[in-house]
Amino acid sequence: MDLISSRYRKPKGRPTKRRKMLAENSKKRWQKSSKTVDEKNSNSMVLQRDTLSEPSTSSQPEASYIFTHKAVFSELLQKVPCKYCTNCTLVIKQHHSMGYSTKMELLCESCHESYGSVFSSFQEEAKNSHDINSKLVSAFLSIGRGHAALETFSSVLNMPTMDRKTFAKCMHNLSVKNKEEIIDVSVSYDGTWQKRGHTSNLGLGIIIDILSGLVLDFEVLSKYCHNCVVAGRDMGVDSAEFHIWQKGHADECDKNFDGTSGAMEMHAALIMWRRSISDCQMRFVSMLSDGDSKTFQFLSDNKIYGSDIKIEKEECLNHISKRLGTSLRNKVKEWKVKKVTLGGRKQGSLTDKNITKLQNYYRKAIKDNVPDTDKMKTAIYASLMHCSSTDKKPMHGKCPEGESSWCFYKRAIAKASDTILERCVAGKTQNSNESLHSCIWRKCPKEVFVSKRRLEIAVTDAIEKHNLGYVKSLEAKEDSCLNDSFSLTIAERQDKRRISQNISTKQKRKRNATNTNAAYSAGAF
């Protein structure tokens, strides 16, 4: 048997009386402390619950419209006695509806006395329409939906809806209300279409101020009118009845263009340039646009401001750099047909990655050196040498110079022209146009066909928010006081979010610009 260590002590069989007493006292103290803490927490939770269940009404803004179930009104009126018979039998009787505005009458079922009738929404005097109808039409158009979605909305809530004629009337009133004169200076012009491809029935041209980024003017062109199509189908296009109807419909017809979809951009520009003096007291003598369309040449041929004043063209840096990339890719395909590989895997080949790199360097060289065309050219050549020069293969320093040189590098230098670079001296882009286009097509999705009038409403709404912001746009639309309203609270939140996103984007660009670890810097070597 192993020996037991001298430090070992046999455990006692039971605790002493003193230990029992100390354990019981400790348990009593813990139970008393736990009960006190539970009471405090319970009182705190009750106080917090009472505070949350009865919020202060002084800080709550007042809503203009409230969704209320019909049964709630009846329950409230059962507690109100009739002033004629003192019975609590008041009811609300519904009569005819004007869209979403319903005529309601307060009656007593016992004595049949009437307290009068009123519509659920006030009537706009100038337009002879109800406010709730205009608000709902504007709301559904803002989210890119039309009459069909409004009918679904009414069906789910089991409430009366408006017919297509009322919807069209409200849309017409909004279109007339939103047509305002826009006066400012300078121009950046671009066109866009409602449908992808060159078969769209709706086209849009927008002019934006280069310096401030504000929208100055717009024009919507349409090759289609739904009312004309329906009337022609019902009456017959060649019938005398249709021709008589068409003359009366001419002022409201959505169709205002008969050419091709591709020509919409330059014809919209022609309309706006011609009215620039009469409507804006301005002459748009400098035009920033892409090189995809014939708009600039079309305006120059029409001599908008006479033969003495010529319109000058500014090139968009984004489109200029894309044009370079497209030319290089086409050149690779051209030589590939001739069994010459320019875009192989070896170093210095014109791969898609290298073409994109040259394209970005080209754009940066122009933007960083505006308005000096000589510095632009130096930076562009520097980027080319940076991408192609190696120790084993030196540059073309000894190649013959001149336009007839066999060296493509020297020949390109001799044939280089400053014409395109002179159009880039403003150093501006069409990012404002593209941003506004995305806002417009969010309100009128390209997947859904819309009318010209609806597109005009979406354009004016997007321009209003682009120029003024959500709060000022809301103040311009609403005639009544907006203090302490839900609409104002939401608009302020949207403006703050827009400013915050803009600041975040600028800070990100600033951080990228200050990055000193760049592998290349145009003109720095």
N, C-alpha and C positions, 0 to 999 in steps of 0.2 A: 504494500500500500504506500502511495506517495505521501511524503511529508507535507503538512500544511504550513503555509507561511505564517510567521509570527504576527504579521499585520492583519491577518484575516480575523474578522469578528462575525460571529454567528448572528443572523438577523433575529430581532425580537419577534415573538409570536403575535403580540397585539400592541397597538399604540397606547401610550400612557394617558391618564386622565387629563393632564395638562394639554397634551397635543389635541385631544378631542375638543376641549373647551376653546382653544385658539382657532381650530378649524370652523367650529360652529359660529363663533363671533365674526370671523372673516366672511362667512357665507351670508350672515344677516346684514352686514355692512354693504356687501355687493348688491343684495336684493333691494335694499333701501335706495342706494345710489341709482340702480337701473330703473326703478320706478319713477324717480324724480326726473331723470333724463327723458323717459318715455312721455311723461306729462308735458315737459317743455316742448318736445318735438311735436306732440299732438296739438298743443295750443298754437304753435307756429304755423303748422299746416292748415289749421282751421282759419287762422287770420289771413294766410296767403290765399286760401280758397275763396274767402269772402271778398278779398280785394280783387281777385281775378274775375269773379262772377258779376261784379258790379263796377264796370269800368267807368271812368269819368267821361261824361258826355260833352264836356266843354271843349275837349281836344278833338272830337270826332267831326270830320267834315260832313256837310249835308249832301246827300245824293240827289241828283235830278230825277232819276227813274229807279223804281224798285220793283223787282219781280215779286208779286204777291198772289197767293192762291185765293180763289173766290170764297172758299169756306172760311178763311180767316176774317174777311170782312163781315160775313154773317155772324160769326162768333162775337166780334166786337159790338155789332149793332144790337145784339140781344140784350146787352147791358144798358142800352140807352132808351129811356121812355119817350113815347110820342108826346109832343106838346099839346096835341088836340085831345087824345083819348087816354093818355098816360100809360098805355100798354107798351110793353117792350116787344113790339112786333115790326120793327123797321127792317126793310129789306132793300137790296139794290137790284133793280130790274134792268137788264141789258136790252138795248134796242139795236139798230143797225150799226155797222162798223165801216169806217173809212180807212181801209188798210189795217194798221195795228191800233188805230184810235177808235175806241168804242164809245158810243153814246150811252150814258148810265143815268138812271132816274132813281131817286130816293123816295120810297113809298112806305106807307103804313098798311099792313095787311088787315088790320082791324077796322079802321075808319076810312081806308082808301084815300087818304089825303096825300098829296104829292108835295115834296119839298123842293122840286125843281130838277132839272136835268143838265148834264154837262158832259163834254167829251173827255176821255182819259188823257188826251194830249192837246195842248193849245194849238191854235191854227195860225200859221204864218200869213200875215195880211198880204204881203206883196206877191206871194206865190200861190195863194189859195190852196195850200197843202198843209198837212199836219206835221208837227216837228218830229214826232217819233218815227214817222215813215222816212223822212229825210235822213235822220240819224242812223236808222238801221240799214238803209241802202248804202250810205257812206261807209258804215262799219264793214259790211260784207264786201264792198268793192275794195276796201283797204287790205283785206286778207286774201284778195284774189278770187272771190266767189261771187256768184250772180243770183238770179231769181230762183233757179232750181235748188240751190243750197238754202235759200230763205224759206222755201216751201218745206224742205225737210226739217228745218229749225222749228217751224210752226207746227208741223205734224207731231214732233216729239213732245212739245209742250201743250198740245191740244188747244191751240188758240187760233183765231182767224188770221189769215194771211192776206197779202195784197196780190192783185192780178198783175199780169205782165204790163198792161197799159199804165197802171199806177206806178209800177217800178220804173218804166221808161220815162214817165213824166218827172219823177223824182230825180232820175239820172240827168234828164235835160236841165232841170233847175240847178243841180249841182254844177253842171258844165257851164251854164251861163254865169253862175256866181263866181266860179274859179277863174274866169277869163279876165285877167288883169294886165295892165300894161307894165312891162318890165323894162326899165331904162338903166343902162350902165355903159361901160367902155370895154374895148378890146375883145378879141374873139379866139376861141378854140372850137372847132366844128367837127362833129362826127355824126354818122348816121347809124341806125340800127333797125332791125326788122322784127316783126312779131312772130314770124315763123322762120326756122332755120332753112337755109338754102336760098334759091333765087325764085321762089314761087309764092312768096308771101303777099297777101292782099293788103297788109298794113305796114307802112314804113314811117320812120320817125327821124327827124333831124333836130339836133340840139346845139345851141351856141352857148359857150361858157366863157366868162371873163378870165383871161390868162392870169392877171395879177391877184385878184381876190378869190377866184374859184366860184363866183356866184353865177347862176344861170341867168342869161339875158333874154333868150327867146327860144321858142320851139315851134315846130310845125308837124302835124300829123297828116299823112296822105293815105287815102283809102281807094282801092279799086273795087270795093264791094259794098253794096247796100242791101241789107236783108229785106227791108220793106219793098224795095223795087223788085227783088227776086220773087217775093210772095205775090205781089200785085201782078207781075207779068205772068206768073203761072196761073193765077185765077182768072184774069181778064184776057190774057193773050197779048204777047209782046207787040204784035202788029195791029191790034185793035185800036179804034179811035178812042174808045173809053180809057184805055191805058195811057194814051198820049195826053189826054185831057188831065187825067189824074197826075201824071208825071210833071206837068207844068205847075200844078199847085203844090207838088211835093218838092220842087227844086230847091227851095230855101232850106228844107230840113233833110235833104238827101245826104247820106254819109259818103257817097262816092264823089271824090273830088280829083281823081287822077285816072288817066286812061293808058299811060305808058307801061313799060316793063317794070318789074319789081326792082331790078338793079338800077334803074334810072331815078328811083324815088329820092335817093340821097342828094343828087345834084339839083333836082327840081325843088326839093324842100329848101335847099340853100338859096336858090334863086329867089324864092318867095320872100324869105327873111331878109336877104340883102336888099331887095327892092323896097321893103318897108322900113328899113333901118333908120332912114332920115326922117320920114313922116311920123313914125311911132316913137323912136328913141332919140331923135335929134343927134344921131351918131353915124359915122361912116366906118364900116369895118374894112379898113385898108390893109390889115395884116391878118393872115389866116393860118392857124396851126392845124394841120390835118395829116392823115396818113397818105401813103402813096398808092393805096389800093383803088381809089376811085378817080373819076375824071372831073370831080367837082371844081377844082381850082381852074382847070382849063376851060370848063364850061362857063364859070363866072367871068373869066378874063375875056372870053369871046363875046359875051353879052355886054361888056363895058358898062357895068352897073352905075358907076359914078362918072361916066363920060370918058373920052379918050385921053384927057390930061391926067386923071388920077387912076393909077394902076394898083391892083390888089397884089400884094406880095405874099409869098408862101413861106411858112415856117414848117420844117419837118419835125415829126414826132420822133424822139430818140428811140423809143421802143420799136417803132416800125422800121426805122433805119437799120437798127442792129439785126432785126429779124430778116430784113432783106439781104443783108450780108450772109447770114447763115443759110438762107434759101439758095443763094447764088453758088455758094461753095458746095452744098449738097447736090445741086444740079450738075455742077462741073464734075464731081466724083462719078455720078451716074453716066455722064456723057463719055468720059474716058473709059469707063468700065465696058461700055459697048465696043470700044476700040481695042479691047483686051489689055488695057493699061490700068493697073491697080493703084489708085491713089489713097484708098482707105484701108490698107492692109494693117497687119499687126506690128510691123516694124516701127522703130522709133522715128518720129517725124511724119507719120502718115496722117492723112486727113480723116481720122476716125470721127464718129459723131460726137464723141466727148471733146476732141480737140477743136472741132468746128464751134461747138457751144462755148468753149473757152475763148476762142478768137472773137466770137460774137459779143461776149460780155466785155472783153477788153476794149473792143471797138467803141462800144457804148460809153464805157467809163472814160476813155480817152477824150471823147467829145464833151461829155458832161463836166469833167473836171477842168476843162480849159476854155469854156465859153467866156467871152465872145471872140477870142483870138483864133482865127483859122490856122495860122502858122503853127501855133502851139498844139492845136488839135492834130495837125498832120504829123508833127514830130512825135507826139505820143503814140499815134497809131502805128507808125513805122517802128517805134521802139518795142511795141507789143509784138509785132510780127517777128522782129529779130529775136526777141526773147523766146518765142515759141519754136523757132526753127533752127537757130544757131547751136552747133555743138563743137567740141574740140576737134573731132575727126573730120567734120564737114564744115569748114568756115563759110562765111557769108560771101556775097557776090561783089566784093570790092573791086575786082579787076574785070568785071564783065563790061562789054561795050555799052555805051549809053545811047539814048535816043529812042525815038518811036519805032525805028526799024531794027532795033537790037534783037538778037536771037534769044537773049536772056529775058525770061518773063518778068523777073524782078525789076530790072532796069527799064524794061519796056513799060511796065506798070507805073513806074515813077515818072517817066516822060509823058505818059498819057493822063496822069492824074489831074483831076479838075477840082476847082474849089466851089463849083456850083452847089453841090449838095451840102457841103460844109457851111456855106454862107446862109443856107436856109435853116441851119441849126444854131444860129448865134443866140437865139432866145433861151436855148437850153431847157425847153419845157416839154412836158409829156401830156398825154390825154388821159391820165389816170382819173381825173375828175369826171370826165365823160363816162369812162367805163364804170366807175363807182355809181354814178347816177343811173346808168342803164340797169345795173343789178337791182337797185331800189325800185325802178319802174316795173321790171318784169317779175319782181316778187309780188307786186300788187296785181299784175295781169300775167299769169303764168303762160309761157310759150306753148305749153301742152294743151291749152284751152283756147278756142277761138273766141274773140270778143269783138264788140262793135267799135267804131271809131270814137263814138261819144264816151264809151267807157274807158277807152285808152286815154282820151284827153283828160278825164277826171283823175286817172292814176298818175299821169304825167304832172298835172298841176299840183296834186297832193304831194308827190315826191319832191318836186321843185320847192314847194313851200317849206317842207321840213329840211331840205338841203340848205336853203338860203337863211331861214329864220330860226330853225330849231323847233322842237315840239311845243314848248310853252308859248312862244310868240305865234306859232301857227294856230294853236288852240285859241289864243286871244283874238286873232283875226277872224276866226270862224264864229265864235260865240259873241252874241250881243249882250247877254246878261252877265252879271257879276260872277267871277270865277273864284272869289276868295273862299277858302275852306271847302273846296269841292274835290271829289275823287278824281275827276278828270285832270285837274291841275296837279294833284299829287303824283299821278302816274306820269304826266308829261315832264314834271321836274325830275323824276327818277330816270326817265329815258334820256333827258338831256345830260344828266350827270354821268350816266353810263357811256354815252357817246363821247363826252369830253375825256373820261377816264381811259377809254380805249384809244383815243387819239394820242393822249400823253404817253401811254404805254408803247404805242408804235414808234413815236418819235424817240423815246428813250432807247428802244431796241436798235433803231437805226444809228443813234449816236454811239452806242456801245460798239456796234460793228465797225463804225467809221474810225474809232480810236484804237482798233486792234492793230498792234504793231508787228504781229507775227505773220503778216501776209506774205505769201511766196512771191507775189508780183505787185509792183506799183508802177503805173504807166508814167514814163518819162523820168523815173528815179535812178536810172543807170545809164 
